[in-house]
Amino acid sequence: MTAASASPRTDEPFALSRAGGNLLALTHIYTSTLVLGIGALFGLLQGFSRASLITMPPEFDYYRMLTAHGVLMALVFTTFFITGLFTYAVYETIPRVRSLALGWTGYCVMLVGTVLTTVVILQGDASVLYTFYAPLKASPLFYLGATLLVLGTWCVAFDLIFNVIWFKRANPAKRIPLPAFLAVTTMIMWIIATLGVVAEMLLLLPWSLGWTPGIDVELTRMLFWYFGHPLVYFWIMGAYTIWYTLVPTTFKGKIFSDALTRVAFVMLLLLSTPVGLHHQYLDPGVSAGWKWMHTVLTYGVVIPSFMTAFAIFACFEIAAKRAGKRGFLATVRWLPWKNPVFAGPACGMLLFIPGGFGGIVNNSYSMDVLVHNTMWIVGHFHITVGGPVALTFIGASYGLIPALSGRKLFAPKLALIQVYTFFVGMTIMATAMHWAGLLGSPRRTSDVSYMGAQGAATWHPEMLWAAFGGTLVALSILMFIIVATGTYVANERPEVPPTFEFAPTDEDAMETPAVLDRLGRWAVIALVLAILAYAGPVSGEIHAHAYLVPGMRTW
Amino acid sequence: MHVHRSERLWIFFGVAMLAVFLGMITTAAVVDGLVPPSRVQTIDPTKVSQTPPFDHPGLHKIADNVYEAYYVAHIFSFTPASIEIPAGARVTFYVTSADVEHGFSIPETGVNTMVTPGWVSSVSHTFTTPGTFLLICNEYCGSGHQLMAAKVVVK
């Protein structure tokens, strides 16, 4: 990937470092593409296995594949894409003069962590699923690999944060460019959130090495979900960054409001972390009062999503009006549905409407009893991270890969077919999963026939539908891999290099208050909120003097 | 900072909707006691088989149509494997794990809780309709997880 000559702006003084940044971002994005392909293959096998269409051989048993699918999709694919996107967002909008060393170090550490974790899982030494709930005891190398992945993202985060700090020092009167602001706000949230999982690893690593006799299971669960929910918002903030700043480019639209975009992201920074107990509503050992507290806080984090919905649709409408289109249908028809860079994120937005409301159901305290650990939850995260987030990232890749590599997109028609195949497939699969969940079908189970038990039989047709939808999704991801690889291999470099620029802000938008840019201050408030929300449950856990559990390997 | 009028309306509508939802579930929690299973009681997970009442897991009749059922979850089964109760019985389940994290769920009833080693989970349910209910582990616990099931027979 010799992107050094591919920068669209060779006339600028920072061209060389920008081109270097392009190569770094492109490497992240291609890595995420590869991981998505592998993860999709494993997902397809699981779908077929659960629908009783195939039986997995013992060396690729269901739970090993499920662990690999979950880790690769939820933790690796998303993370590499987001770090790549944000590297682009910062390097593109803040001309950098300093070294790329920290950025590349971050990438390499993430990659080493990923390879280590994946190898350990495929060897069968870590069939603990992506939540690695203790006291299931995986190989220490699994925990080490996952920790390295996180530490690598911290390097990337600090690289981006330092750049923004230098920019602010050099230009105290200027606002941080919006894409860089969104990137850094998300990475600050990510650092605060991953403190939880790193703390958990500090308990799990010595325990898996046999240095400590037992583990406080409930404490590890709390630390995991302290990280596990903001992980979701990490994906969403990555997707929102694209919706706000890149999608408008596809129809020459403008960002609805610079200030409100920042307000939404500051709210997401503050409220993403203190909500994790809503994943533990059914846990013994956590009092009902704290669970209710987290219900309220989780409702709070819905508000920036409402604001985002408004801003995106307003952006569509204003751009259509400027083009002389009025009314709902005229606006919808006017939008560039034949451009995969628009169609991907736009189909993602459509999926996020039921996905978001499903999330409100899951968060609704006692209502969680009906869906907890059922296929409904699997349907929910496929129609959120698997749909809107993945489709947005894929769609954006069709813009980013050409812009970062200077190459023409290979087979753009295939890219368009890919987007709609994915959309239809995921809709079918996620609907079937939700329905199976309402009928009581459990998640994370290789075979749900229960020796022909009554009731279990009603789940089977839904699993067939899910396998059908999943096949469409897997096929579409194959198309995506063909387009992404083809773009590289065909190596067609047009005279005018392709660009994928961040949209300008609407000139009618108001002045952005300076306080929004005080990210250090917001970070401190976010940390205090997280501590307040967790001080009670964690101290309750410690005061309960829970027994330490020795742990075992049950696979 | 100026916010567009229609956006204010939209946010007001969103917040009002969330407030209604929160009001409903809070009312249900306070008035009807509809709270997620949240028992805080510890037990030594390495000595479950010696700790009463889990040294004798099974069904205990407390009064007419009032039962307590003590379950031990272990890889990859529940003890007891089957219980029989009359229709209309209210059963309070107490469950603990002897090894790893398990789930305890009777699909299509409100019975659903995590089972964490070191803790006792509790959930109650009134079985009104006769039939054989499937009781399953709904949290991954190892290679035989898909086999981990028991029966609740309502006569």
Interface residues (C-beta under 8 A of the other chain):
Chain A: D61 Y63 L66 S127 L129 Y133 A134 P135 L136 D216 V217 E218 R221 S257 A259 L260 V263 Q280 Y281 L282 D283 P284 G285 V286 S287 A288 K291 W292 T295 V296 Y299 V302 I303 F306 M307 F310 A314 I360 S364 Y365 S366 M367 D368 V369 L370 H372 N373 T374 L439 G440 S441 P442 R443 R444 T445 S446 D447 V448 Y450 A453 Q454 G455 A456 M510 P513 G540 A544 H545 A546 Y547 L548 V549 P550 G551 M552 T554 W555
Chain B: M1 H2 V3 H4 S6 E7 W10 I11 G14 V15 L18 F21 L22 I25 T26 A28 A29 L34 V35 P36 P37 S38 R39 V40 Q41 T42 I43 D44 P45 T46 I75 D99 V100 E101 G103 S105 P107 E108 G110 N112 T113 M114 V115 T116 P117 G118 W119 V120 S121 S122 G131 T132 F133 L134 I136 C137 N138 E139 Y140 C141 G142 S143 G144 H145 Q146 A149
